[in-house]
Amino acid sequence: MSNAPVVAAVDGSEHSLQSLEWARTAALRHGTGLVVAHVLPDSVQLYAARRSSLADASQPDAYADPVGDRIRALLAQAPALPDEVRYESLEGSVPDALRMVGEGARMLVMGSRGHSGFATLLLGSNSHAVAATAACPVVVVPHAARTAGAASEPPAGRVVLGLHAAETPDDVLDFAFAEAAAWGTTVQVVSAYAIPPAPTTIMDSPFQVIPPEGLADEGDAVPAEREMLRSQTERLGPFRARWPDVSVEQAAVPGDPAERLVTASRSAALVVVGRHHPRRKVGSLTIGSVAHAVLHHAHGPVAVVPTLPDAS
């Protein structure tokens, strides 16, 4: 994985060009290659298939690829490039083609919407499909309308890790720490716990009780928070040892985990979440509820890290 390339999915839209820039800098940070992947439009794929089947020598050998021309021109003006940059034109459906090119990649970076998306959509169908099924981590870079409320200089932000200490697979933590090391920034670990109901909500419900861990004591934190921080510390131990130069901030907060991560995304360089609940069957096309909500509403880039078969 150390030499695996960063893959940028482009279609010529402004959203995809923004994700290309994110992928270029990611490849430079990790000292790896960059693969720029463009899935050819259906019309071009049909033309290529027709020419091949008819063997019509009167037709030109090559077809116009304005997206490829634009990408090469943009990269030629970039301030710095990875040592290896490769452009690939792909055939097939967008999700299938990107899943294939992403196999073995360090990460696959794509925009939240492409040319075919409606302006009102928060996340395009292709981005969702790839994030839900790719074999590598998928970083989705949101469009400008969603980053309007984010920090003006996101690279200065933390890498925010959504953690369920007992259930988040190691691959998710590994990715977050590796990214923080590459950014030269902090990992902020966020875990959320349910808020117990207020006494007024149980007056007419005699069989509903507030558990002891939900009650405050003499300390600065409720027992539920202290226990969650203790679980975090225990779980993070091996990763702190593996990444000693990465500073860690821990937060145990009440409320909905997705809401907390979306709020943290305003000032984060990257939010990292696991794709599925680990008890869900690997290969499921349904993305986890937290990952789904964060992908749709985060104000900055989100990395969705898959659960590998040996972690399920």
BAROSE-146209 format. One line per 8 residues: number of its first residue (from 1); their letters; for each residue z, y, x of C-alpha. Coordinates in steps of 0.001 Angstrom, whole numbers, plus 524288, in hexadecimal, padded with zeros to 5 digits. Layout:
BEGIN
NUM) A) Z:Y:X  ...;
# end
This chain:
BEGIN
1) MSNAPVVA) 80000:80000:80000  80266:80943:80B6A  7F3C8:80A8D:80E1B  7EF8E:809A1:7FFF3  7E73C:81525:7FB85  7EA0C:81F2C:7F126  7DFEC:81E53:7E649  7DBF6:82A75:7DEA6;
9) AVDGSEHS) 7D4F0:8287A:7D1BC  7CB7A:83398:7CEAB  7C1AE:836B2:7C40B  7BE48:844A8:7C7A5  7C7B0:84AE3:7BDF7  7D141:8553C:7C289  7DC68:84BEB:7BF8D  7D6E4:84187:7C87F;
17) LQSLEWAR) 7D440:84B63:7D34E  7E285:84F63:7D2B5  7E658:8411F:7D44C  7DCBF:83FCD:7DFAE  7E3DB:84ABE:7E6CE  7F0DA:84400:7E442  7EB47:83733:7E97E  7E59D:83DD4:7F594;
25) TAALRHGT) 7F2CF:84367:7F970  7F984:8366D:7F641  7F04C:82F37:7FF79  7F322:83935:80A1C  801DA:837F3:80813  80136:8292E:80952  7F70F:8290A:81434  7EE0E:82023:80C9C;
33) GLVVAHVL) 7E017:82036:807A1  7DAED:82678:7FB36  7D1C4:81FC0:7F1AD  7CB56:8288C:7E78F  7C708:8204C:7DC0E  7BDCC:824AD:7D14D  7BA36:81BE3:7C5F3  7AC0F:81EBB:7C2B6;
41) PDSVQLYA) 7A8FF:82359:7B4EA  7A3BA:81945:7AB61  79647:81FA3:7AB89  7952A:81E06:7BA3F  799F4:8100F:7B9B1  78FE8:80CE9:7AF2E  7851F:8131D:7B746  788E2:80B33:7C343;
49) ARRSSLAD) 78950:7FE9D:7BB4E  77C1A:8016D:7B506  7758C:80478:7C1FE  77B35:7F828:7C80A  776E0:7EF73:7BCD1  7691F:7F524:7BBD9  76718:7F68B:7CA8D  75F2E:802C6:7C7B6;
57) ASQPDAYA) 75AB0:807EA:7D4EB  75641:81499:7CEB3  76457:81877:7CBE8  76C44:81F16:7D6AD  77524:8166D:7DEC2  780CF:81F53:7DD32  78670:82694:7D1B2  78C54:83405:7D1E6;
65) DPVGDRIR) 79AF9:8343D:7D442  79F51:8425A:7D250  7ADAB:83E62:7D279  7AC22:8382D:7DFD2  7A4F0:84416:7E4F5  7AFA6:84D27:7DFF7  7BA97:844CA:7E595  7B44E:8443E:7F2FF;
73) ALLAQAPA) 7B276:852F8:7F2E8  7C0A9:8553A:7EF2A  7C5CA:84C02:7F988  7BD45:85293:803BB  7C4C1:85F33:80109  7D244:858EC:8014A  7DB8F:85E02:80BCD  7DE52:85026:8108A;
81) LPDEVRYE) 7D9BA:84272:80D63  7DEEE:834D0:8101E  7D865:82DAE:81B55  7D117:8250C:811B7  7CB42:82A27:80508  7C29F:8218A:7FCB0  7BB75:824B6:7F011  7B88C:819A7:7E694;
89) SLEGSVPD) 7B02F:819D1:7DA53  7B51D:80F5C:7D113  7AF4D:80854:7C572  7B5F3:8029E:7B993  7C015:8082D:7B05C  7C8B7:812AE:7B626  7D59E:80B22:7B545  7CFCD:7FE78:7BA76;
97) ALRMVGEG) 7C883:804F7:7C5AD  7D466:80CD7:7C9EA  7DD59:80110:7C913  7D442:7F9C4:7D248  7D2FF:804BA:7DC46  7E1B3:806CA:7DBB7  7E539:7F8DF:7DF79  7EC76:7F987:7EC53;
105) ARMLVMGS) 7ECED:80867:7EC5B  7F921:81008:7EFE2  7F746:81771:7E332  7ECAA:81B70:7D9AF  7ECA4:829D8:7D609  7E60D:82EED:7C9CF  7E662:83A64:7C085  7ECF6:839CE:7B356;
113) RGHSGFAT) 7E029:83CA0:7AC60  7D1DA:83BCD:7AFE6  7C527:84107:7AA75  7C613:83890:79E62  7D3BF:83CC1:79A58  7D6D9:845E1:78F27  7DD93:8525E:79365  7E94E:84F3E:78ACD;
121) LLLGSNSH) 7EBF3:84221:7912F  7F76B:841A7:79A8A  7F282:83534:7A0F6  7E4DF:82F64:7A074  7E25D:82153:79C83  7DCE0:81DAB:7A9E1  7E89B:82347:7B106  7F1CA:81BF7:7A807;
129) AVAATAAC) 7EA4D:80F2A:7A964  7E9F4:80FD2:7B836  7F84D:813B5:7B94C  7FBE1:80854:7B071  7F441:7FDB0:7B788  7F0CA:80130:7C5AE  7F613:7F876:7D073  7FA25:80433:7D8B2;
137) PVVVVPHA) 8027E:8102C:7D5BB  7FAFE:81A26:7CD9E  7FD92:828AE:7CF5B  7F948:830DD:7C3BC  7F7A2:83F56:7C69B  7F8E3:84757:7BA14  7EF32:851AF:7B5F8  7F1F8:86026:7B7B7;
145) ARTAGAAS) 7F763:86248:7AA03  802A1:858FD:7ACC9  805C7:85E57:7BA3D  806FF:86C58:7B56C  815C9:86B61:7B491  81786:86432:7C168  81BF7:869BA:7CE58  811EA:8722F:7D52C;
153) EPPAGRVV) 812A6:869F6:7E197  814F9:85BC0:7DD67  813F6:85627:7EB4A  82138:85C69:7EE10  82741:8547F:7E306  82E3D:8478A:7E347  82925:83A0B:7E065  82FF8:836AD:7D3A5;
161) LGLHAAET) 832BB:8283E:7D158  835CE:82331:7C3D2  83F69:81810:7C641  845D7:80DC7:7BDEE  84E90:807DF:7C850  84E6A:7FA2F:7C290  84025:7F972:7BE98  8370F:8023E:7C68A;
169) PDDVLDFA) 82F5A:7F999:7D013  83076:7FBB9:7DEBB  8220D:7FF7A:7DF7F  824F2:80BDD:7D7DD  82FED:80FF1:7E10A  827CF:80C9A:7ED09  81CBF:81538:7E843  825C8:820A8:7E553;
177) FAEAAAWG) 82C6F:82023:7F2A5  81F6D:81EBC:7F9CE  81A07:82A92:7F2AD  8262B:8329F:7F57D  82513:82F13:803E3  816BF:8331C:803EF  819C7:83FE1:7FCD8  8258E:84278:80592;
185) TTVQVVSA) 82DD4:844AD:7F992  8392F:83F36:7F1B8  83990:833FD:7E815  84082:8385C:7DBCC  844EC:82C46:7D465  84667:82E5E:7C5C9  84CDF:8248E:7BCBA  85031:82755:7AE8A;
193) YAIPPAPT) 85A83:8218E:7A5BC  85BE7:82205:79705  8646E:82C97:79129  86F07:826FB:7885A  86F32:82C4E:77A77  877C9:837FF:77787  88423:83556:76F7C  87E3B:83C53:763D0;
201) TIMDSPFQ) 8733C:8326F:76348  87C7A:826EC:76187  88563:82C52:756DD  87DDB:8250D:74C52  87B01:81959:754F8  887D8:81214:75700  8815E:806E2:75E62  87AD2:80FB7:7687F;
209) VIPPEGLA) 8832F:81245:77471  881BB:81A05:780F6  882C5:810EF:78CC1  88D49:8142E:796BA  88349:8170E:7A13A  87E5F:8224D:798F6  88B68:82973:79918  88F0B:833A0:7A33F;
217) DEGDAVPA) 89AE4:8323E:7ABEF  8A1B1:83AB8:7B607  8960B:83A72:7BF67  88A0F:84314:7BFD4  88138:838A0:7B9EE  88219:82F22:7AEA4  883E2:820D7:7B284  875DE:81DC0:7AE80;
225) EREMLRSQ) 870D7:827BE:7B83A  879A1:822EF:7C326  87581:814E5:7C0E9  8672C:8189E:7C0E4  868BA:82028:7CDA3  86FC2:8147B:7D389  86494:80B7B:7CF55  85AB5:8150D:7D4E1;
233) TERLGPFR) 861CC:8159C:7E1F0  86243:806D3:7E2E7  853FA:8054F:7DF71  84F72:81017:7E89D  856CB:80AC5:7F468  84BB1:80280:7FA2C  841DC:80D6C:7F830  84A84:8179C:7FEBB;
241) ARWPDVSV) 84B7D:80E56:80A53  83CCD:80C3B:80AA0  839E0:81AD5:80975  84532:82155:810D1  83E24:82E5B:8121E  83C2F:82FD2:80374  84721:83740:7FCD1  84B42:832AD:7EF55;
249) EQAAVPGD) 850CD:839F3:7E3BA  8569D:83212:7D89D  85788:83647:7CA83  85D05:82EE2:7BEE3  85A4B:8369D:7B2A0  85C57:8349C:7A419  850C5:833F3:79AFA  84309:82E8D:79A9A;
257) PAERLVTA) 83DC9:82A62:7A800  82FC5:82EA6:7A547  8342D:83C23:7A0E3  83C5C:83DBB:7AD24  83113:839C1:7B5EF  827A1:842E2:7AF10  83127:84E12:7B12A  832A8:84A6C:7BF88;
265) SRSAALVV) 823D2:84A11:7C10D  82322:858F2:7C00D  827F9:85A61:7CE00  82460:84D03:7D38D  819D9:849B8:7DD65  8189B:83C72:7D6B9  81F7B:83497:7CC23  81FF2:825E4:7CE84;
273) VGRHHPRR) 8220D:81C2C:7C381  82069:80D92:7C1C5  81561:80912:7B91B  81C08:7FEB3:7B0D8  82925:7F9AC:7AD07  82ADF:7EE5C:7B6A4  82CF0:7E489:7ABB4  81FB9:7E7C4:7A60A;
281) KVGSLTIG) 814BF:7DE81:7A993  80D72:7E2C5:7B5CC  7FFA5:7E6C0:7B22B  803A7:7EC71:7A51F  7FAB7:7F75B:7A0B4  8062A:7FEB1:79ABB  80C67:80871:7A3D5  81B26:80A56:7A351;
289) SVAHAVLH) 8208D:814AD:79A28  82642:81D33:7A4FE  819E0:81CAC:7AD39  811B4:81F62:7A115  81990:82B77:79D64  81A1D:830E3:7AB3D  80B76:82EF0:7AD2E  80890:8366A:7A0BC;
297) HAHGPVAV) 811E1:841C4:7A2AB  81532:843C1:7B11D  811F8:850EF:7B723  80DFD:84B4A:7C442  8087B:83EEB:7CA7F  80E1C:831F2:7C5F8  80D69:82527:7CD83  80DB9:818E3:7C528;
305) VPTLPDAS) 8115C:80D5F:7CDC3  80E2E:7FFB9:7C8E5  817AF:7F48C:7C838  812DF:7E9C6:7D12A  81333:7DBA0:7CC6A  81E4E:7D7B8:7D578  826A4:7E2E0:7D016  825E4:7DE8B:7C1F0;
# end
